[in-house]
Amino acid sequence: MVYLIVAITLFLLGVYLTIFLGKNELTPKATQKMREHAVACYWLSFLFLDFFAVYNAVLNAIWMLIIFVFLGFNIVNTATVVEHRIEQEKADLP
């Protein structure tokens, strides 16, 4: 049960960082760091969700669907963060 609580907490922290990022004016480097922290929270949440499913032997079709949807979300989110980082590095070049 602890794994599930940690997974939900990390997911909510990632959501908070994403919402905080959208509401505040930050420098481009700070914005990129916030995106990276949010992605790290999402991936850690995914990891703890997997730990919960395996440790408690609740890995059935519904949990597999939830895990694969969350995995897809993490992959898309990571790709957009990497894309923004590449754009930021190109903008920083002299």
SVG drawing of the C-alpha trace seen along z (x, -y; Angstrom):
<svg xmlns="http://www.w3.org/2000/svg" viewBox="-10 -36 38 48">
<polyline fill="none" stroke="black" stroke-width="0.4" points="0.0,0.0 2.9,-2.3 4.0,-2.0 0.6,-3.1 0.6,-6.1 4.1,-7.1 3.1,-6.7 0.0,-8.9 2.0,-11.5 4.7,-11.7 2.1,-11.9 0.3,-14.8 3.7,-16.5 4.3,-16.2 0.9,-17.7 1.6,-20.5 4.9,-21.3 3.2,-21.3 0.4,-23.7 3.0,-25.9 5.0,-26.1 1.9,-27.2 1.0,-29.9 4.3,-31.6 6.7,-33.6 10.0,-31.9 13.2,-32.2 13.7,-29.7 16.3,-27.7 14.1,-27.6 11.1,-26.5 13.2,-23.7 14.3,-22.6 10.7,-22.6 9.7,-20.4 12.6,-18.0 11.6,-17.8 8.0,-17.1 9.0,-14.3 11.2,-12.8 8.2,-12.8 6.1,-11.1 8.7,-8.4 9.2,-7.7 5.5,-7.5 5.4,-5.0 8.1,-3.0 6.3,-2.9 3.1,-2.0 4.9,1.0 6.3,1.9 2.8,1.8 1.3,4.0 4.1,6.6 4.5,6.6 0.8,7.0 0.1,9.4 -2.7,7.2 -1.3,7.3 -4.5,8.1 -5.9,6.7 -7.1,3.4 -3.8,2.7 -1.9,3.5 -4.1,1.1 -3.5,-1.6 0.3,-1.0 0.5,-1.0 -1.5,-4.2 0.7,-5.8 3.8,-4.5 2.6,-6.1 1.9,-9.4 5.4,-9.3 7.0,-8.6 5.1,-11.5 5.8,-13.8 9.5,-13.0 9.7,-13.4 8.2,-16.9 10.6,-17.9 13.6,-16.7 12.3,-18.6 12.1,-21.8 15.6,-21.2 17.0,-20.9 15.2,-24.1 16.6,-25.8 20.1,-24.6 19.8,-25.9 18.6,-29.3 21.6,-29.5 24.1,-29.0 25.9,-32.2"/>
</svg>
